[in-house]
Amino acid sequence: DGIPGITYSPPALSTVISDLSSKVGLAAGDLDVTALASSTVVGYPIVNRASARSMIEPLMGVFFFDAVESDDKIKFVLRGGATATSIVEDSLAVHESESGDVPEPVVVSRKHELEIPLAVDVAYLDREFDYQVNVQRSSRLTSSAKQVVTLRAPLVLTADQAKRVADTQDYSAWVEQEQVAFSTDRTYSKYEPTDVITVEQNDLVRTIRITEK
């Protein structure tokens, strides 16, 4: 809200990540924070000693980005990016020719509905109520689940911002209930965790965010 005569410009999320990373000896050349430059952090009080990772994780949950080691740098990537490539069915189930075991083209594991949260609460510092802790909830009306997940974000947000975070976290838990594993050839070895790809099988096209390679 500011003090008379003093202008406050919230820092970019990229600046905050760089500052936190510098506290553990990482220099600017060790990071790629370009994707985070368009977001700003109004307030993030740090009152206890903690690891850089534990201080960055709440920011990841609010601003929806991931991190990956890429080309000897830690690269921070916003979710929801464009599809990097498509893998067609003929490129699946790759295996050594001498092996008699042919893997399944795509192996899908699905969470039970009871494992998906009924509701997501976001606890945040509400700038409209003197920076006191407030909670915004998102919930699904039809579900047999009973679990309520609380995301504690010690960040200064408005009620609308916190509600959008809760809604997005709730939606993400639902759409990400499937985990997909597959094997392909070295043509696709350059793609890495955080990349978004599509995998085509039996006229079904799945959009996948790579989490492990």
Rosetta blueprint (number, residue, H / E / L):
1 D L
2 G L
3 I L
4 P L
5 G L
6 I L
7 T L
8 Y L
9 S L
10 P L
11 P L
12 A E
13 L H
14 S H
15 T H
16 V H
17 I H
18 S H
19 D H
20 L H
21 S H
22 S H
23 K L
24 V L
25 G L
26 L L
27 A L
28 A H
29 G H
30 D H
31 L E
32 D E
33 V L
34 T H
35 A H
36 L H
37 A L
38 S L
39 S L
40 T E
41 V L
42 V L
43 G L
44 Y L
45 P L
46 I L
47 V L
48 N L
49 R L
50 A L
51 S L
52 A H
53 R H
54 S H
55 M H
56 I H
57 E H
58 P H
59 L H
60 M H
61 G H
62 V H
63 F H
64 F L
65 F E
66 D E
67 A E
68 V E
69 E E
70 S E
71 D L
72 D L
73 K E
74 I E
75 K E
76 F E
77 V E
78 L E
79 R L
80 G L
81 G L
82 A L
83 T L
84 A L
85 T E
86 S E
87 I E
88 V L
89 E H
90 D H
91 S H
92 L L
93 A L
94 V L
95 H L
96 E L
97 S L
98 E L
99 S L
100 G L
101 D L
102 V L
103 P L
104 E L
105 P L
106 V L
107 V E
108 V E
109 S E
110 R E
111 K L
112 H L
113 E H
114 L H
115 E H
116 I L
117 P L
118 L L
119 A E
120 V E
121 D E
122 V E
123 A E
124 Y E
125 L E
126 D E
127 R H
128 E H
129 F H
130 D L
131 Y L
132 Q E
133 V E
134 N E
135 V E
136 Q E
137 R E
138 S E
139 S E
140 R L
141 L L
142 T L
143 S L
144 S L
145 A L
146 K L
147 Q L
148 V E
149 V E
150 T E
151 L E
152 R E
153 A E
154 P E
155 L E
156 V E
157 L E
158 T L
159 A H
160 D H
161 Q H
162 A H
163 K H
164 R H
165 V H
166 A H
167 D H
168 T H
169 Q H
170 D H
171 Y H
172 S H
173 A H
174 W H
175 V H
176 E L
177 Q L
178 E E
179 Q E
180 V E
181 A E
182 F L
183 S L
184 T L
185 D L
186 R H
187 T H
188 Y H
189 S L
190 K L
191 Y L
192 E L
193 P L
194 T L
195 D L
196 V E
197 I E
198 T E
199 V E
200 E E
201 Q E
202 N L
203 D L
204 L E
205 V E
206 R E
207 T E
208 I E
209 R E
210 I L
211 T L
212 E L
213 K L
